[in-house]
């Protein structure tokens, strides 16, 4: 199956196509306040990707916040009401602070 964002196929256990790296948000950092919400055990997009993006945002003095969801996967643990409330509160606070 071809990933629409990267325009390339991903097969478990195979080397990752360079197009995935080119599609990474880290290559498009701009002065736009950025909220990152990421599960720490995400097996689709590793949590480390958010920490790398966080470092790039910090280096470029872009306002950001990384909200780690401990023990959550790619679904952000939305089966857990506490996670849903945390996510909702973080998004609301972010929009209230930076939304126009």
C-alpha positions as semicolon CSV with decimal commas, in nm:
position;residue;x (nm);y (nm);z (nm)
1;X;0,000;0,000;0,000
2;X;0,132;0,343;-0,094
3;X;0,135;0,609;0,178
4;X;-0,035;0,922;0,043
5;X;0,185;1,165;0,234
6;X;0,517;1,013;0,131
7;X;0,413;0,880;-0,209
8;X;0,594;0,554;-0,138
9;X;0,517;0,212;-0,001
10;X;0,620;0,096;0,345
11;X;0,673;-0,272;0,414
12;X;0,749;-0,394;0,764
13;X;1,101;-0,528;0,789
14;X;1,219;-0,351;0,472
15;X;1,439;-0,040;0,450
16;X;1,236;0,280;0,467
17;X;1,207;0,464;0,136
18;X;1,386;0,803;0,136
19;X;1,055;0,966;0,041
20;X;0,939;0,913;0,399
21;X;1,232;1,119;0,529
22;X;1,157;1,391;0,275
23;X;0,794;1,405;0,393
24;X;0,894;1,446;0,758
25;X;0,767;1,763;0,930
26;X;1,120;1,829;1,056
27;X;1,205;1,941;0,702
28;X;0,931;2,204;0,704
29;X;0,979;2,381;1,037
30;X;0,857;2,739;1,015
31;X;0,773;3,003;1,271
32;X;0,433;2,852;1,345
33;X;0,345;2,762;1,705
34;X;0,344;2,384;1,715
35;X;0,166;2,148;1,952
36;X;0,294;1,791;1,952
37;X;0,092;1,518;2,123
38;X;0,255;1,177;2,097
39;X;0,218;0,836;2,256
40;X;0,543;0,713;2,405
41;X;0,499;0,358;2,273
42;X;0,374;0,450;1,924
43;X;0,486;0,167;1,694
44;X;0,389;0,352;1,374
45;X;0,569;0,684;1,430
46;X;0,830;0,641;1,704
47;X;0,809;0,890;1,990
48;X;1,170;0,985;1,916
49;X;1,045;1,156;1,600
50;X;0,864;1,409;1,817
51;X;1,171;1,464;2,033
52;X;1,377;1,530;1,719
53;X;1,114;1,775;1,594
54;X;1,104;1,934;1,939
55;X;1,481;1,995;1,922
56;X;1,448;2,155;1,578
57;X;1,162;2,379;1,691
58;X;1,363;2,483;1,997
59;X;1,675;2,551;1,787
60;X;1,470;2,779;1,560
61;X;1,295;2,951;1,855
62;X;0,953;2,837;1,739
63;X;0,691;2,825;2,017
64;X;0,611;2,460;2,081
65;X;0,487;2,215;2,339
66;X;0,543;1,840;2,341
67;X;0,282;1,646;2,536
68;X;0,397;1,286;2,586
69;X;0,122;1,034;2,652
70;X;0,301;0,774;2,860
71;X;0,213;0,420;2,758
72;X;-0,005;0,532;2,465
73;X;0,040;0,415;2,108
74;X;-0,044;0,572;1,773
75;X;-0,410;0,607;1,879
76;X;-0,296;0,832;2,168
77;X;-0,469;0,599;2,411
78;X;-0,807;0,746;2,329
79;X;-0,976;0,448;2,491
80;X;-0,866;0,603;2,820
81;X;-1,088;0,893;2,931
82;X;-0,798;1,061;3,112
83;X;-0,603;1,078;2,784
84;X;-0,903;1,215;2,596
85;X;-0,948;1,488;2,857
86;X;-0,577;1,572;2,856
87;X;-0,568;1,592;2,476
88;X;-0,883;1,804;2,467
89;X;-0,752;2,041;2,735
90;X;-0,412;2,077;2,567
91;X;-0,568;2,154;2,228
92;X;-0,816;2,403;2,379
93;X;-0,541;2,582;2,570
94;X;-0,322;2,592;2,259
95;X;-0,595;2,732;2,038
96;X;-0,689;2,989;2,300
97;X;-0,327;3,098;2,325
98;X;-0,224;3,096;1,959
99;X;-0,546;3,084;1,756
100;X;-0,648;3,386;1,557
